[in-house]
Each structure stands twice: as C-alpha cells, then as structure tokens.
C-alpha cells in the first residue's frame, strides 16, 4: 500500500499526524487498528455464514462475480469449451509478438555502432517493401 512512498514522505505524514492529533495520536492509532480488526472479523464471519448457507467452501476472493461463476457454476468442460477458441488466437498472437521482438533486437544489434561487425552503414536489403494498401480514410 505504501510501496511508492519514500522515507521523507512517510516522515512528513507522521509529522503532520503528530501536529494534527498531538497527544491523542496513540489513541487514534489504537482506534484505527481496532477498526481494521473489526472489519476483518466481520468479513470473515460473513464468508463463513455464506459458506454455510450455500453448502460450499467460499473464500473472500470467490465473491468476485467472475471467480464465483468460474468456480461454482462452470464445469471443467464448459470452461475448456469457452477457452478453446481464444487459446488458438492467443498462441498465434504470442508467436507473432515474439517474432517482432526478435526482429527488433536483430535490427537494434545491426544498427548499434558499438558492436563489431555491425552494418550501420550497410546498404538496405535487396527486397522491396510490400505495396501499401489504401486505408479506409483514403478510399472514402
């Protein structure tokens, strides 16, 4: 939660809290911790009550609608049937992206003047680029 704050920002927040609350700061921190503890207990009790009512073991993460449907309503076969058409497209896209990354690295290595044997001043490849098709905006 506070991973993007550095030491100075945390110190400034503590100093600001000390200025605002003064001598009551320990009591305010205790009240905040007590509130967090109560919220956790309420969430735990709600999930156990829901688990008892539904007759399944439900975790707090399962209450997200997508996770609930995936875990409790869809069978393994249904989930695989839904995933199958998308998996092929995902694999094709992943291989295309991998090829593009490899091509970019090859071009960067060839254009880098610091690497020995680089052809930064070499002539362009002999193959001509493919003709560009007209876009929708150019046609209309």
N, C-alpha and C positions, 0 to 999 in steps of 0.2 A: 504494500500500500504506500509506503514512504520511500520506495527504492529510487525515486527520481529527485529526492531532496538531498542536498549535501549537508555537511556538518554545520555550516554557518546558517543555513536556512532553518534547521532544526533548533539551533541555539536561539535564533531570533524568535521563533514561535514559542519556545519555553520562556524567554524573557517577556514576551507580550502576554502570555498566560499569567506569569507572576505579577505583572503590572495590573492586569485586569482583576484577577481574583485575590491577590495579596495573600493574607494569612489563611484564607479559606481554600487555597489551592489543593492541599492534601485531601480535604473533604470532598472537593469537586471531582478529583481523580478517583477517589473511592466510590462516589456515586456513579460515575461513568462506568467503572469496571463492574459494579453491581448490576447496572442496567444491561450491559453486554451479557453477563452471566445469565440473567433472567431471560433475555431474548433467546439465547442458545437453548435453555431448558424448555421454553415454550415451543421452539421449533422441533426439538427432539420429541416432546410429548405429542405434538400434532402429527408427526410422521408415524409414531407408534400407534396412535389412535387410527390413523388412516390405514396402516398395515393390518390392524385387527379387523377393521370394517371390510376391507377388500379381500382379506384372506391370503395376501401375498406379502413378501418381504419388500417393502418400499424404502429406498434411501431418499435423502433430500434431493439428490441430483436427478432422481427419477421423476420429480414433479414437473420438470420441463416438458411441455407437450410433445415435442419430437421424440425425446428419450422415452417418455411414457408409452407412446404408440409403438415405437420400435421394440421396446422390451416386453410389453404386456399384450399388445393386440396383434402384432405381426408374427407369423411363424417364420422359421428359418427359410423355408421355401419361398414364402412371399417376399421376404427381404431380398433373397437372391434374385428373384424374378424382377424386382424393381431395379436392382443394381446392375444386372447383366447388360442391358443396352448401353448404359452410361459407362460401364467399365471399359468397353472397347474404344469408345471415343476418348476416354481419359488416357488409355495406354498410347493411342495414336498421338494425342497432343503432347504427352510426356516425351515420346521419342522425337517428335519434331522440335520441341524446345531443347532437348539435349543436343540434337544436331546443330541447331542455331548457335548454342553456346560454344560448341566445339569449333564451328566456323569462325565465330567472333574471336576466340582465343588464337586460332591459327592466323587470322588476319592481323591481330594485335602483335603477335610474335614476329610476323613477317615485316611489319611496319616499324618495329622498335629498332632504332639505330644503335642501341647499346649491345644488342645481341650480335655475335659474329655470324657472318653469312646471311644477314638479313637483306632482303631485296627491297629496301625502302625506295630506291631509285630505279627499280626494275620496271620494264615495260608492262603495260596492262595485259591481262590474259588475252589469248587469241580468240576466245569465243565472244561473240557479240551478245549483249544483253537481249533478253526476250522482248518483243514489242509490247508496249504498254497498252492494255485495253482501255477503252474510253469509260470513264466513270459515269454514274447516273446523272450527276450535275452537268457534265459536259454534253450529254445526249439531249437533255431537256432544255 
